Amino acid sequence: MIHDVCYPEKQMSRIYLGRYVYGLAAILSGVLTFAWRDLNAWRQIIPLDKDPHPQTFLYIAAAIQLFGGLAILWAPTRRIGAISLGSIYLIIALLSLPDITNGGWVNFFEQFSLVSAALVVLGATSSDSPDGARRLARIGYVFFGVSVISFAMAQVVYFAITVKLVPKWIPPGQRFWAITTTIAFGLAALALLSGRCALLALRLLTIMLVGFGLLVWLPIAISRPHQLFNWTENVENLAIAGAAWIVVDFLVQNRSEVLPTS
């Protein structure tokens, strides 16, 4: 069995916040949908544009996000919340597949990372079948690692866009941070899937994603508050950060059950 050599095992009192960040992002997404009611801002549901009532799906999805986001915040209902959110994120991910050759793969894996977090929550809270729970958590863990690979690939494929998103005031320059964060995503994926320094990699990845929100997306939304896309990108980034945080929290508690075995 591979142990995370970068962090020795410690028993201490901790507060696990990933589930709350993940749930808050789902709630905010639902609120944005009902407040804006703009179908064009949700690129994941492009395949529904030929449906006579595409907004019906959008409102149902938003309602499920609100319900699931609230449910996952409380321990007695967190499994219901995880099932609700995992299901709707999976549906949205699948809706991205018809456009997969035109950038839809980016949307797919962004949503797939959120599905992965829901699986980890389900695995962490299942008491009926310990073996099944471990398998479910391990599946969610591996799926999240695969999603992180896609994040690195997206920054490579859309490198020019990545460079422009980096604030100009951050030294030593936009290209430096675009390259650095791309490498960081790649190294994080390698650590997650190999099990070497996985917890350290996950923590650094979570910090980086939170940094994206605070330094990139939030300032963009504040400077152009009337563009829904800027707010949805903020919420999606927060959701993915929450997903990474969920995996961190679970790995801290159940490291030996999730890391790859030899």
N, C-alpha and C positions, 0 to 999 in steps of 0.2 A: 504494500500500500504506500502511495506517495503522500508524504506529509508536507505541508507548506513550510519549508525550512526558513522562509523569511520572517515568520512569526511563530514563536514558541507558543504552546498551548497555555492559556491562562484562564482562570475562572474569576470573573469579576462581575459586578453589577453594571449592566448596560441599558441604555435606552435605544430601542430600535425604531428608527424613524422612516425607513424606506417605504413601508406600507402607507404611511400618512402622506408622504410626498406624492406617491403614485395615485392615491385616492383623490388628493386635492387637484391634481392635474386633470383627472377625469371629470371632476365636478366643474372646473373652470371651462373645460372643453364643451360640456353640455350647456353651460350658461352662455358661452359665446355663440353657440349655434342658435339658441332661441332668441338671443338679443339681436343678432345680425340677420338671420334668416337669408343668408346669401349662399346659394348652391354652388356658385362658381369658385368659391374660396376652398372648397373641399375636393382637391384633385384626385383623392383616392376613389371617389364614387363616379368618376367620369363614365364608366360603362353603363351607368343608369340614366345617362342623358336622353336616351331614346324612350325611356319609360314615361308614360303620360303624367305620372305624379311622383317625380324623383324626390321631392321635398318630404314626402311621407316617410320614406326610409330615413332621411336625414334627421327628422324629428324623433323617430323611434330610436335611432342610434343615440341621439342626444339624451333622450329619456333614460335609456339603459345606462349611459355613462353617469348620469346624475344618480340614479339608483345604486349602481355598482360602486361608484366613488364613495357615497355615503356609507354603504353597507360594509365596505372593506376597512373602514376606520375603526369599527368596533369588533372586538374579539368574537362575540357570539355569532356575528353575521359575516365575518370576513371570508368564509368559504363561499357563501352566496355571492358576495361582492366579487371575489376572484373569478368565479364561474361566469358571472354576468359580463365582467370586463374582458375576460379572456375570449369569450364567445364573440362579442361585438368587434373586438380588435382583429380576431381571426377572419371574420366576414369581410371587414374593410381591407385586410391584407389580401384576401383572395380576389377582391374586386380590382386590385392593382395589377393582377396577372395579365389581363388582355393587353395592357400597355407596357409589358415588361421590357420589350426591346426599345422602347422610347423613354427610358428612365423610370419605368414603373417598378423596376427591381429595387430602386432606392426606397420608394414608398412601401413596398412589400416588407422589406426587412426592418424598416422603422416600426411598422405595426407588429411585425413578428417578434421584435424584442419585447414589446408590451405583452404579447401572448406568453412569452417565455417567463416573464415575471409572475403572471397569473398562475402558471404551472408550479412555480417555486412556492408561492403562497399556499396552493392546494397541497403540495407535498409536505410543507412544514406544518400544516394544521390537521392532516389526516391521522386518525388514531385507530381506524378500523383495520387497516392492513399496513403494518410497518414496512414490510418489504415493498409493497406497491407504492407507498408514500416515498420511499427512497428512490425508486425508479422514476417516479414522476418528477421529483425534485432534480434528479440527475438529468433527465430529459430537458427540463427547463433551463438548467445550467448550461448544457451543451448548446441548446438552441440560442441562448443569449450570446455565447461565445461566437457562434457562426454569424450572428447579427453584427457583432463588433467587427468581424472581418469585412462585412459589407460597408460599414461606416468608413473604414480605411480605404476601401476600393472607391467609394463615392468621392472621397476627397482627392483621390488620384485622377479619376475620370473628369471631375469638375473642379480641377485645381485652380483655374483662373477665377472661378466664382468664390472658391474658398479663400483665395488671397484677398479679394475685394471685401470679404466679410470681416477680416481682421481689422480692428480699429487702428488707424494710422498712428495714433499717439503712443502705442505700446512699442517700446524698443525691444529688439534692435530693428524690427521691420516686419512688414506684412508677409513676405515670402518666407522669412525665417519661421514664423509661427505656423504658417500653413504647412510647411514641411515637417516641423516638430510635432504638431498635433496628428498629422497623418501617420508618422512613425509611431507615435504613442498609441494610436488605435491598433496598429499592427502588432506591436509588442504586447499590448493588453490581451488581444485575441490569442496570441501564442501562449501567454502565461495561463490564461483561462483553460485552454484546451489541453495543455500539457500538465497542468496542475502545479507547475513550479512558480512559486511566489504569486499564486493566484489571488490571495487575499490582498496583498500589497497592490497588485495591479488593479484590482477592482476598486480599491479605495482611491487610488490616483485617478482612475477613469471617472469615478463619480465626481471627484473634485473638478476635473477638467470639464465635465458636462455642466456642472453648476456654474463654472466660470464662463462657459459659452453663453449661458442665460444672462448672467450679470453684466458681462462685458460686451456681448455682441447683440443678442436679440432684444433684451430689455431696452437698451438705448435706442435701437432702431424703432421699436414700438412707440417709445415716448416721443421721438422726433417726428414720427409719422403715425399718429394715433388713429387716424381715420381709415387706415388700410387694415382690413381684417387679417390678411395674410401674415402681417407682422405679429399679430397677437396669437394666431394659431401656431406659428412657428415657436413662439415663446412657450406655449402650453405643451406642444409636442416635445420640445427639448426638456421641459420639466418632467414630463411623463417618462422619458427615456432615462433621465437622471434618477427618477424614483425607482425605475426598474433595476438599474444598476445597484442602487442602494438596497433594494430588497435582496438581491443576490449576495451583497456584502453581509447583510444582517443574518441571512440564513447560513452563509459559509462560516461566520463566526461561531454560530451555535452548533453546526452539524458538519464541520469540515471533513471529517473522516467518511461521512456518508455520501459526499458529493464529489470530492476530488477523484480523478481517475485512479484506478488501481493497477498495480503491476503484478 
